[in-house]
Amino acid sequence: MKESLLIVSDMYGGQPAWLQDYIDHFETDFSVSYFDCKKEAGIPDHIQTPEEIHQYFVLGGIGHAVQKLLESETKPGNILAFSIGGTIAWKAILKGLPCTRLYCISATRLRYKTQRPDCPIRLIYGEEDTHRPSTTWFNQMGIDPTIIPNQGHTLYQAPSLLLSDIQSFFKH
C-alpha cells in the first residue's frame, strides 16, 4: 500500500497546470489527495482579486479551512503545502491532524506562529520573498529553511525547481 500525500493548495485553489505537474509526479509513489483551500475556506466565486482573497482568508477563512481539513483527514500522511496552504496545514497539525512529514513552500504567514508541529518539517522560500519568516523565527522554531536564490513567492509554480527535494524529503 502506498503512503499518502496530501497536497494543500495556495490561496487560489483550483487545478492550475503547475499543480498537475506535482500530482503527476507523485501519484506513482504515493496515494495523492488534494485539499483546495479557497473552496474549503468558503470563499465565494465573486471574490477574485488577490487582495480580496487574502483578506477573506485572514478574516476567518483560514480557521474555516483548518476545520474542514481536520474533518476530512484522519489518517497520518505526508503533506505538501503551498503558501497559505502551509499555514492551514500547520495550524491543523497543531490541532490534531495526523502528519508524518510536512513540506511547505512559500508559507509566509508562518512567521506569526509561536508553536511548531511535532513532525519533520521542511520549509522552502524564495530569496526574494520579502514576507518569509525571519532568521530569528527560524531559530526559535528550530528549523533550518531552504532559501532558493533568485526566486520570489511563487517559486512553487515551477515544480522542476523542487520535485527532487520534495521526493527526497518524503522518502527518508
C-alpha positions in Angstrom: 0.0 0.0 0.0 1.3 3.4 -0.9 1.9 6.2 1.6 -0.5 9.0 1.4 0.4 12.5 0.2 -2.0 15.4 0.8 -1.4 18.4 -1.4 -2.8 21.6 0.1 -3.3 24.5 -2.4 -2.3 28.1 -2.3 -5.0 30.8 -1.8 -6.2 30.4 -5.4 -7.1 26.8 -5.2 -8.4 25.2 -8.4 -6.4 23.0 -10.7 -3.7 25.1 -12.3 -1.3 23.4 -14.7 1.7 23.7 -12.3 -0.3 21.8 -9.6 -1.0 19.0 -12.0 2.8 18.6 -12.5 3.1 17.8 -8.8 0.2 15.4 -8.8 1.5 13.6 -11.9 5.0 13.3 -10.4 3.9 11.9 -7.0 1.0 9.7 -7.9 3.4 6.9 -8.9 4.8 6.6 -5.4 2.0 8.0 -3.2 -1.7 7.9 -2.8 -2.3 11.6 -3.6 -5.2 13.6 -2.5 -5.9 17.3 -2.9 -7.2 20.0 -0.5 -8.5 23.2 -2.2 -8.0 25.9 0.3 -10.1 28.5 -1.5 -13.0 26.2 -1.9 -12.8 24.8 1.7 -12.5 28.2 3.2 -15.9 29.0 1.6 -14.6 31.9 -0.5 -17.4 33.0 -2.9 -16.7 33.0 -6.6 -17.3 36.7 -6.9 -14.2 37.3 -4.7 -11.5 37.4 -7.3 -8.6 39.8 -6.7 -5.6 38.6 -4.7 -6.2 41.3 -2.1 -9.9 40.3 -1.6 -9.0 36.6 -1.4 -6.2 37.2 1.1 -8.5 39.4 3.2 -11.1 36.7 3.2 -8.6 34.1 4.5 -7.3 36.5 7.2 -10.8 37.4 8.4 -11.9 33.8 9.1 -11.2 31.7 6.0 -8.0 30.2 7.5 -9.9 29.0 10.5 -12.7 27.6 8.4 -10.3 25.8 6.1 -8.4 24.3 9.1 -11.6 22.9 10.5 -12.5 21.4 7.1 -9.0 19.8 6.9 -9.4 18.3 10.3 -12.7 16.8 9.3 -11.5 15.4 6.0 -8.2 13.8 7.0 -8.0 11.2 9.8 -5.0 9.0 8.9 -1.4 10.0 9.2 0.3 11.0 5.9 2.7 13.4 4.2 1.7 16.9 3.5 2.9 19.2 0.7 1.5 22.7 1.1 1.8 25.9 -0.9 1.7 29.4 0.5 -1.4 29.9 2.7 -1.9 26.1 2.5 1.2 25.7 4.6 -0.3 27.9 7.3 -3.6 25.9 7.2 -1.8 22.6 7.4 0.5 23.8 10.2 -2.5 25.0 12.3 -4.4 21.8 11.6 -1.5 19.7 12.7 -1.3 21.7 15.9 -5.0 20.9 16.5 -4.5 17.2 16.0 -4.3 16.5 12.2 -2.0 13.4 11.9 1.1 14.2 9.8 4.1 12.1 9.0 6.1 14.8 7.3 5.3 18.5 6.4 6.8 20.2 3.4 5.8 23.8 2.9 6.7 26.2 0.1 6.3 29.9 0.5 4.3 29.7 3.7 4.9 33.2 4.7 2.2 33.5 7.3 4.0 31.0 9.4 6.1 34.0 10.6 3.2 34.7 13.1 3.2 31.2 14.6 4.7 30.6 18.0 4.4 26.8 18.1 5.7 24.2 15.7 4.1 20.9 14.9 5.8 17.8 16.2 6.8 16.2 12.9 9.7 16.5 10.5 9.3 19.9 8.7 11.0 21.3 5.6 10.3 25.0 4.7 11.3 26.4 1.4 11.3 30.1 0.4 12.4 32.2 -2.5 15.3 34.5 -1.7 13.3 37.5 -3.0 10.1 36.7 -0.9 10.1 39.6 1.4 7.4 38.1 3.7 9.2 34.9 4.6 9.9 34.4 8.3 13.0 36.0 9.9 16.2 34.2 10.8 15.2 34.7 14.5 11.9 33.0 13.9 13.5 30.0 12.2 16.0 29.7 15.1 13.1 29.9 17.6 11.3 27.1 15.8 14.4 25.0 15.4 14.0 24.9 11.6 16.7 25.3 9.0 15.0 26.6 6.0 16.0 26.2 2.4 16.2 29.6 0.5 16.2 29.3 -3.2 18.3 32.1 -4.9 16.7 34.5 -7.4 13.2 33.3 -6.6 10.1 35.0 -5.3 7.0 34.0 -3.5 5.5 31.9 -6.4 8.6 29.7 -6.9 6.2 26.7 -6.2 4.7 27.4 -9.6 7.9 26.0 -11.1 7.8 22.3 -9.9 11.0 21.4 -11.7 12.9 23.5 -9.0 11.6 21.4 -6.2 10.4 17.9 -7.2 13.6 16.1 -6.4 14.0 17.8 -3.0 10.4 17.0 -2.1 10.7 13.4 -3.2 13.9 13.0 -1.1 12.3 14.5 2.0 9.2 12.2 1.9 11.3 9.1 1.2 13.5 9.5 4.3 
